[in-house]
Amino acid sequence: MVMDYNKKIRPGDDQSVAVQINVSFNLGAIQEFDEVNGKYAVIGFFRITWYDSRMTWNPLDYNDTKTMLFSEDDIWKPTIVITNPFSKIEKIGKDFMTVRYSSNGFAYWTPGEILISSCSVDITYFPFDEQICTIRLMAWGTSSNEIVLQSFSDINLNYYTEHGSWKINSASAKSIVDGSIGLSFIDMSISMKRRPGFYVVNIVLPVIFLMVLNACVFVLPPDSGERVSYAITVLLAIAASIER
């Protein structure tokens, strides 16, 4: 079936019509969120579909086979990258992954990935802060006149494993076509709220308690001679609590 197939030519009998690539993302877990360096990493898998008229067949001619698996090296597929990576630009998918085609010409590609992007962090209200991180996808090397990325659903959380430090408030995805530069994007945004319990118990409450104890120095009689030693002891306790 792929003997006369040219994977360098994008699908479509009319090359003046853009190929629509439908994309959805299933979030598995938040792997890492480094507030200091602005590094954000999530694990999940995509469901990417498109139509290729060259990959149609009559199932009766192939022993009633209605779907077939093809190596990524044998067929055309979009080169999708993260445009706001943390370190370097890498394409979605690996060489060992396969693409499933149905007899009607529709392709189904489900690459699993660790997506690592940069994220702007605002810790003004730490530890009661909320953060929004966006991962932007783009079809590399093509314009919106050739390939259009279309998000057909928000980020799916059915396979998500809860994170110990962050709670997801919302997860959305939207398609963007920037006509001024002729590019098509998908923005996947995840809104997260920090779970403050650990910081409240281990930092906030101890510091408040020690500050109250420090104010009690004025309760001691001036002639007791213990005010200075008491204040120094509380100060050392505060320093030890912060460094812990």
C-alpha positions, 0 to 999 in steps of 0.5 A: 500500500505504501509502495508509491506513497511519498511521505514528504508530500502532505495529505490532500488532493488539492495542495492549496487546501490546508490539512486539519490536524485534530489534537487532544491531550490526556494529562497523566501527572505533573512531573515537576514544577520548579518555581525558581527556574520557571521549569514546568514538566507534565506527563501525558499522551496525545490523540492526534488525527487527520485524513489522508486520501492516499491511505484508503483501501477496501477491507475485503481486499485485505482479509477484511482488515479495517485498520492497519499500523504503520511505522512513523518512518513509512508515512507522513505525519505532522512535525509538532513542537513546543514553542516555549520549551525550557531548554531546547525544541524537540518534536512530539513523538518517537521513532518507535511509535506507530500510526493507526490508519482506518480503511476510510483514510483517517489516521490515529496517532497517540504519542506519549510524551514528557512535555517540558516548558517554561512558565512565568511564576508569581509567588506574591501570595505564597503559600496561597498562590495560584499559577497558570502554565501554558504549553504552546504547540505548533506544526514546525516548518509549515504555515497555516495555509498548509497545516491547521492545528485544531483542538477538539477538546479541553485537556482530559483529566480522566487519567490524571494522578493527583500531585502532592503539592498542587491541585488543578483548578482547570485545564483547557486547550484552544486553537489560535491562527495568527494571520499576521505571521501565518502560523497555527498554534494550540495553547494548553493552559493548566491552572493550579493552586498550591496545597498550603498545608505543608507550608502552614504547619512547618513554616507559618504556624511555627514562626507565628508561635515564636513571634508571640513568644518573643513578644512575651519578653516584655512580660518578664520583670525588668529586674529579673535579668532574663530578658536578654537571654530569653530574647536571644533564645527565641531569636535562635529558635526562629533562625533554626526554624527558618533554616530547617 
